[in-house]
Amino acid sequence: MKIAVVGTGYVGLVTGTCFAETGNNVTCIDIDKEKIDKLNSGQVTIYEPGLEKIFLRNQREERLFFTTNLAEGIKDARIIFLALPTPPGEDGSADLKYILGVASDLGKLLDDYKVIVDKSTVPVGTAEKVHAAIAKNYKGEFDVVSNPEFLREGVAVDDFLKPDRVVIGASSERAKKIMGDLYAPFVRSGNPILYMDLRSAELTKYAANSFLATKITFMNEIAQLCERLGADVDMVRRGIGSDDRIGKRFLFPGIGYGGSCFPKDVQALAKSSTEVSYEFKILNAVMDVNEKMKMHLIPKIKKYFGGNIKGKRFALWGLAFKPNTDDIREAPALYMIDALVEAGATVCAYDPEAMGNVKKLLGDKIEYGETQYDCLNQADALVIATEWNEFRTPDFLKIVKLMKNKVIFDGRNLFDTDAIRELGFYYESVGRATAVPTNGSHHK
């Protein structure tokens, strides 16, 4: 099948590459000429484990193409996916200008039946707006379908190739058949293709992300209680996670969620609710708690240093909003950097993949280490913001030699509190007792 994907951001590039992997002929389209030139030269423009290998293979097999020309890109395509940004506006609503702009352009270019697919996360009612924008300029037959993505950054290729479900919102049997044929290779193990009306499909994506954000936030609230009541959030997490009605996933406490999906989607669903005169109280609380959690470690840090961190040097491990990605959108690390620098501290950061993106954003506002240990030299404390696997079992003897003080503030609960106390560290995490060495050896 011939497919076009408009937009080569995170969703568009993964979508196009994975459809090519099952033998389809895919052309990806973007107005960013520099990005298209990189992709055509074999350079993957995002970091996503496993993507480069299949990207290069499908380019070599001449199933995956890139262009800046919309007319050329969609010419022979049966299906056109819209994988365009829907950034939050000032009021929290999703901005549809890119999607509706392309829809309007498509109306001027279509000359036969095609299926136009909203792959971006869009508010309920968007498919109808896309249909209207195309129909203004094209009077022939076409269908608009809602097919939301459920990709987790860091495991997106697996999520796409082996989805636990595929959601298709469509109003015509013809469109359902075409979409079902396209996705058949991905659901051979029996996972369902769920057909539904357009509005339900659009709402399903927001509902899923908002529920997961709520689950994370609930656990962060429990962590706050644990700190005040002297309980251990890890024990509580295991205790409730073994109940199969609740499940083990998304119960890890930390310094809040970030990224391109959860913050934007929760905000957009709350905004959609107000537009139909409904106050979604749970989501308002989720957003409020998450904002506070991003700064959860800052008061602890300031308290440890007697209320004044001016002139202090902090090593920061982790800049991406989660491991296995270079995405720094709404990353808690950025909020902490702002607070530390504003208070007069120096920050030296390390992240395996996200430093390039942070350098573009912050420049020389902070320092950067070539390795995770480079940042530790003469640091007054180590702050951990992202749970990369390589941070889980570091060389503690090396850490001790390099740091001025044996002090760690951990926003992701990477270390065992008893073990790290025995190593002589002062260690604060989230929802667990502070580990304080009995001999006070955390001060050198």
Buried (B, 14 or more C-beta within 10 A) or exposed (E): BEBBBBBBBBBBBBBBBBBBBBEBBBBBBBBBEEBBEBBEEEEBBBBBBBBBEBBBBBBEEEBBBBBBEBEBBBEEBBBBBBBBBBEBBEEBBBBBEBBBEBBBBBBEBBEEEBBBBBBBBBBBBBBBBBBBBBBEBBEEEBBBBBBBBBBBBBBBBBBBBEBEEBBBBBBBEEBBEBBBEBBEEBBEEEEEBEBBEBBBBBBBBBEBBBEBBBBBBBBBBBBBEBBEEEBBBBEBBEEBBEEEEBEEEBBBBBBBBBBBBBBBBBBBBBBBBBEEEEEBEBBBBBBEBBEBBBBBBBEBBBEBBEEEBEEBBBBBBBBBBBBBBBBBBBBBBBBBBBBBBEBEBBBBBBBBBBBBBBBEEBEEEBBBBEEBBBBBBEBBBBBBBBBBEEBEEBEBEEBBEBBBBBBBBBBBBBBEBEEBBEBBBBBBBBBBBEBBBEEEEBEE
